[in-house]
Amino acid sequence: MSSHADQRVVQFKQVDVFTSVPFKGNPLAVIFDADGLSTERMQEIARWTNLSETAFLLPPTDARADYRVRIFTTAVELPFAGHPTLGSAHALIDAGYTPKTPGRLVQECGVGLVTLAERAGGEWAFAAPPARITPLSAAQSTRLAAALAPATLDPEAPPAAVDNGAPWLVVRVRDAAQCLALTLAGESRDAVRQIVAETGTHGIVVYGPHAPGGPATFELRALLLGAENIEDPVTGSANAALAMLLTQQGKRPGAHYTVRQGTALGRDGRVSVTYDDQADGAPVWIGGHSVTVIDGNFRS
């Protein structure tokens, strides 16, 4: 057991991501100067913060990067996650960091280097990592459709497992109302959970289009199906997965679209998605605002 005298005091921020209004997005704990912490200690801290993710900032090992981040859930380390990527960038800039290239940041993480760009109004966006897309089999799709009934799956956008460092099962339903009304319990939950296990994904991402003039292009929900149903308030990796899948299926709603997430939890997360076809690989940029809610010190 460490004494008070030998504990390190480092900078700490808790930020709300994909929102400019505190308490409406997805919270993230950010620990600065974490190079003195062991992996076991980082996991212990992440378990203690009890947030969906905790980010630890370290010096980069790649000269092209501005910083390195290690991302932990309460149980495991992740090679990549979207809201910790945006939240870490916001925390770093908020602490006074000057990027190597103005308006750009390069994050080093488990999937490699991730580029971030500053947008208008203080929003930041990250270039989504490449994704591996695996369509469901016909039998799996049939079982999934039965489990999600009365919601109707879009036959022109079949479900698929999408892995960009955080694997998700992405499913399109008829409209935003069906997305919001969806509940998983009993046999339907067990059936979806089985398909999630078969596809090696974290959980299911369900999305549906809003009517023209609505609050966003799509409504989206991300459900992790472990021992309990856990709904993630706003999910960068899931939105990146959706954007990649829309491209593969020829279902892009344009060069730019927006997503609302967290509505069912009383949140109001907003995600902006932009396609950049002029860049190599036609990268997808996932953007959003972040706001600092807690700013102080952390005894590690």
SULWOTA-V123264 format. One record per backbone hydrogen bond with DSSP energy under -1.0 kcal/mol. NH is the residue of the N-H (numbers start at 1). CO is the residue of the C=O. If there is no record, write none. Layout:
nh = [NH NH]
co = [CO CO]
//
This chain:
nh = [10 12 13 14 15 16 17 18 19 24 26 28 29 30 31 32 34 37 42 43 44 45 46 47 48 49 50 54 55 56 57 58 65 66 67 68 69 70 72 73 78 85 86 87 88 89 90 91 92 93 94 95 96 97 104 105 107 108 109 111 112 114 116 117 118 119 122 123 124 125 126 127 128 132 134 136 141 142 143 144 145 146 147 148 151 154 157 160 161 162 163 168 169 170 171 173 174 176 179 180 181 182 188 190 191 192 193 194 195 196 197 198 199 201 202 204 205 206 207 208 210 214 218 219 220 221 223 224 226 230 232 239 240 241 242 243 244 245 246 247 248 249 250 251 257 259 260 261 265 266 267 268 269 270 271 272 273 274 275 276 279 282 285 286 287 288 291 293 294 296 298 300]
co = [298 296 30 294 28 291 26 289 289 21 17 15 53 13 55 11 57 34 38 39 40 41 42 43 44 45 46 72 29 70 31 68 62 106 106 58 108 56 54 76 71 81 82 83 84 85 86 87 88 89 90 91 93 92 101 116 114 67 112 79 109 107 105 125 103 123 119 120 288 117 286 115 284 163 161 159 137 138 139 140 141 142 143 144 148 172 154 170 134 168 132 162 203 160 205 207 152 209 175 176 177 178 185 186 187 188 189 190 191 192 193 194 195 196 167 223 169 221 171 219 217 211 258 208 260 206 204 230 228 224 222 235 236 237 238 239 240 241 242 243 244 245 247 246 273 271 218 269 262 263 262 24 261 18 259 287 257 285 255 283 276 279 274 126 272 124 16 14 14 12 10 8]
//
